[in-house]
Amino acid sequence: MKETLNQNSNRFLSLDVFRGMTICLMIIVNTPGTGAHLYPYLVHADWFGFTLADLVFPSFLFAMGNAMSFSMGKLRFALPSLVWKKILKRTCLIFLFGYLMYWFPFFQQGIDGAWELKPFSETRILGVLQRIALCYFFASIIIYYLSEKLVLILSLAILLIYWAILYLFRESGDAFGIATNAVTQLDLSILGEGHMYKRDKVAFDPEGILSTLPAIVNVIAGYIAGVFVQKKGKTYEGISKVLIIGAIITALALWWNLIFPMSKKLWTSSFTLYTIGLDLMIMAILIYAIEIRKVNFGISFFDVFGKNPLFIYLFSELFYIVLRLIPTSSGLDVFEWVSESIFQKIFPGSFGSLMTAIAFMLLCWSIGWWLNKKRIYIKI
């Protein structure tokens, strides 16, 4: 009787752990120690290619879709006005927090040394949280109004249309070149160079307007996967199907990669499919290990991240910015000093850089642990 209850339980701890793992890895990737290079697999591919770091963001979108498979079921019976209100409110909040994060700390020293407000004209408009907001908005509307069959057809159409757009609307030259692709051209014409990401060779936003289109499919895939595992329950049959479908999608993505190269920065359709396939297989393995085999190792650790994912991510980004702004007598900022004067002394090289990132991640985890202990769950 007890086993039956567990099989029919609507709660999937494995999905919370999956979400927590993405936040954990996201913080490590975003805050590498200075003084040495991080291991290559924890650094995003320069343009084409794929590393472990490239899996993090699409996995978070996939996990968000998983969570929506629970919440959207309730919204289907609500009035459209209430649904739109909820969706718009959350979209605007996430987008606003993302924008304020790039504007932070809001003030800067001018040429004459006086403090002045950081100009809006030089503040990046799009970014990670902004893409999360836009993907959440469009995926929610698509899922709310369309049947599951139409959602699948539209998702496939989005990937094919995006492929065509990159070929048809490129600047003269390479369709996938950093300065000539359609993503760059659209962002330059709408946002302007001042509002774009500027750490690449030219102004290019890896979370651009056009490349948000295929990212929506990552959310939709997470939603469909979440609905499927709820219907099939915590069963061997359900897990096997998820694993097989994930393997097929991964193989299809690798074939597509031959003619439409994987690029996280362009979020190409082959990249979208590849990350969906990998996420499906990871999800299947986690469901098997946690829900069926009852493996407990590391569960509570990652579950802490999964309880307040967006808040912990936002805290990690803002705290990192603050540490990089505080100077020390050595000429390094606080983050650099800790990394190079402590971790690089103990663990020289790439391992020291990784240990710095892990230490920072654990500090952020401690905030999540305290919030969870107090039963404080901040929904953004």
N, C-alpha and C positions, 0 to 999 in steps of 0.2 A: 504493500500500500504506500509506504514511504517513497519507494522508487518511482511509482506512478505519479505521485504528487510532484516530484522533482522533474519528471519528464514533461509534465504539463505546465510547469511554472513559466510565467511570461517574462521572468527576469533573466537576463543573460549577463552574468558577471563578466564573461569573456569579452563582450562588446565594450564594457567600461574599461577593462584592462587594455584592450586594443587602442582605445582613445588615449588612455594614459601613457602608453608606450610611445605614441606619436608625439605627444607634448614633451616627454622626457628627451627623446632624440632630437626634437626640434630645438630645444634649449642648448643641448650639447653642440649641435651643428652651428648655431647662431653665435655662440660665445666661446670660440677657441682661444686658448692662451696665446700670448704674444711671445716673441723670442725664438720661435721655431714654427715650422709648418705643421699643420694638423695632418693626420694620415689621409692619403688621397681619397679613400672611400667615404670619408666624412666631410669632403669638400665637394660642392656642386660641380658638375661637368662644366667646362669652360663655355661650350656652346652645344656641340653635338655629343652624344654619348649618354651614359647613365651610371650613377653611383648610388650608394646607399642613402646619401644625403638627399638625392633627388626624389626619393620615395616618400620623404617625410610629409611635405605639404599636401600632395594628393591623397595620402593616407588619412590626414586629418579631415579633408573634405569628404572622403569615403566614410569615415567614422561619424561625421555630422549627418550624413545621409542615413546611417544606421539609427541614430537617435531620432531622426525625423520619422522613421518607420513606426515608432511608438507614438509620437506626439501627433502626427498627421491623421492617424486613425480616429482620434478624438475630434479633431477639427472638421472632419468630413460631415459631422452632424450639427455643426454650428452654423449660424447665419453668415452669409458671405461678408457682410459688413464687419462682423467680429473677427473673421479670419483675416481680412485685409488689414484691419487695425493691428492685430497681433504681429503679422508678417512685416508690415511697414515699420512698426515701432522697433522691433528687433533689428531689422535691416539698418535703420537710421542710427541706432545706438552703436552697433558694431562698426559701421562706416565712420561715424564721428570719432569714436575712440581711436580708430586707426589713423585718421587724419591728425588728431591732436597729438598722437604719439610721434609723428614725423615733425610736427611743429615744435614739440617740446625741446628745450625748456622755455620756449616762447620769447626769450630775450637774448640779445647778443651785444657784444661791444663793437661800436662803430670805429671808423678810422681815427677819430679824435679821442678814443678811449671811453667815451660816454656810452651808457647802456641804452639800447633802443629795441623796439619791438621787432622780432624777426619778420621780414617782409613776407606777405602772403604770396607774392609773385615768385618766390624761390622755394615755396613749400611743396613737397611732393603730394599729389592728390591721391594716387592709387598706391596700393601696397598689399601686404598679406591680409590684414584684417578687412581691408576694403574689398579684396577679392572674396573673402569668406562671406561678407555681407551680401555682395551681388550674387554669388552662387546660391546662397540660401534663399534670396528673394525669388530668383527665376526658377529654381528647382521647386520651391514651395508652390508657386503659381501653376507650374506645369503639372505637378503631382495632384494638386487639388482639383484641377479642371479636366484632366485627361484620364482616360482609362489606362491600365497598366500596359496594354498592347500598344496604344498610341504613344505612350511615354517611351517605350522601347524604339519604336519607329522614328520618333522625333530625335532621340539620342543618336541613332545611327546617322540620320540626316544631318545633324549638327556636325558630326565628325567629318562627313564627306564634303559638306558645304565649306567648312573651314579649310580643308585641303585645297578645294578649288579656289577659294578667295586668295590664299597665299600665292597661288600660281598666277591668277588672273590680274591681281591688283598690286603687283610688285612694282617698285621703281625699276627703271631699266637696269638690268643686271641680274644678279643672283636672287632667286625667290626667297632664299633662306639666309641671305647676308644680313648682318646686324644693322646696317644702315639702309638697306634696300628693301627689306621685307615689308609687307602690308601692315603688320602690327606697328612698326616704327612710324610709318607714314601717317597712319590714322591718329596715333597719339600726338605726333608733332602738330598735325592740323587742328586737333580739338583741344588738347591740353597745353601745348606749347612746351618748348625745351625746359623752361624754368620749373615746371611742375612735374618733371620726369626724373627717374632714377639716373644718376650721373656717375656711377662708379665703374661703368664699362668704358670701352674705348671711345664710344660716342654716346650721346643721350639715347638711352633705350630703357623701357620699363618692362621688367620681367613679369609684372602683374598688369600688363596693358589692357586696354579696353577690348580689343578684338580677341586676344588670347584667353579672355575670360570665358568665351563661348565653350570651348571643349572642356574647360574646368568644371562647368556645370554638370557635365556628364559623369564626372567622378562622384558628385553628390547623389545624382540620380541612381547610379550603380549601387552606392551604399544603401540607399533607400530600398531598392528592389531586393538586394541581398538580405536586408533586415526583415523585410516582409516574408521572404522565403523561409528563413530560419525560424520565424515565429510560427509559420504554418506547419512546417515539418517537425518542429520541436527539436529537442536535443537527442537526435537519433542518428544512427550510423548511416541510414539511407540519405538523410538530409546533408550530412557532412560530406559524404562521398560525392554527391551531385555538385555541391559547392566547389569541392576540390577539383573535380573533373572539368567543370565549366571554367574555373580559374586557369587551369592548365591549357585548355583550348584557346582561351582569349590571349594568354601569354604567347602561345605559339603563333597566333594570327598577328599579334603586334610585332613579333620578331620578323615575320615575313613582310609586313607593311613597312618596317624600318628600312628594308632594302631599297624602296623607292620614295619613301617619305620619312627621312631620318628622325630619330628621337631627339628631342631638344626640350629640356625643362623650361628654358627661358622663353621659347616660342610656344611651349605647351602643345606640341604637335599632336595630331590625332593618334599616331603610333605610340607616343609617350603616354597618352591618356589610356589607351587600351592596355599597354604593358603594366602600368601601375594598378589598374583595376584588376587585372589577372593575378598579379602578385598579392594584392590585398585580399582577394577572395580566398586564395590558398592559405595565407596567414590566418585569416579569420577562421577557416575550417579547422586548422591545426589547433588554434586557441580554444575553439568550442569543444573539440575532442579532448584536449588536455584538461581543461578547467571544468566543463559541464559533465563530461562522462567519466574521465579518469580521476577527477577530483584532485588534480595537482594544485597544491597551495603555495608552492615556492614562488616568492616575488609578487604574489597576487595583491596583497595589501599595499605594497609599495606603489605599484602602478595605478591601483585603484584610487589612491590619493590624488594623483594628477587628473584622473578621469572625473572626479567629483566637481572640480572647479577649473576646467581646462582653459577657457578663454581668459579668465581672470589671472591664472598663474602665468600664462603666456604673456599677457600685457604687463604684469608685474616684472617678469624677467627682462623684457625689452626696456622698460623705463629704468629699472635698477641698473642695468648694464650701461645705459646712456649716462646716468648720474655718475657712476664710477669712472667713466671715461672723461668726465668733465672736471673731476677734482684733481688738481696737480699735487705733486709731492716735491720735496727738496731735491730729489735725484733728477728731476726733469721729466720723469715719467708720470703718467696719470696713475691713480690708485690701482686700477685693474692691471695695467702693465707692470707696476711695481710688484704686486702680489705674484703675478705669473712669472716674471723674470728673476725676482730676488728670492722667491721661496720655492716655487714648483720647479723652475728650471735648474735650480741648485741641487734639488733632491732627485729629480727625474729629468735629466737633460734630453733635449730633442723633442721629437713628436709626442712621446709618451707624456712628457711634462705639459705640453700644450693640451693634450687630452685630459690629464688629471685636473688642470685648471678649469676646463669646461665642466668636468664631472663635479668638482667642488662647488662651482657656481650653480649647477643644476640641483645639487643636494640642498643648497641654501634655499632655492626656490621651492623645493619639495617640502622643506620644513615649514614654510608659510602655508602650503596646502595641507600639511599634516595638522597644524594648529587649527585651521579653519574646519577641517573634517572632525577633529576632536570636539570642537565647540558646536558642531552641527550647523555650521554657517556655509551655505551654498549660494554663491553669487552668480545669478543668471544674467548673462549679457546677450 
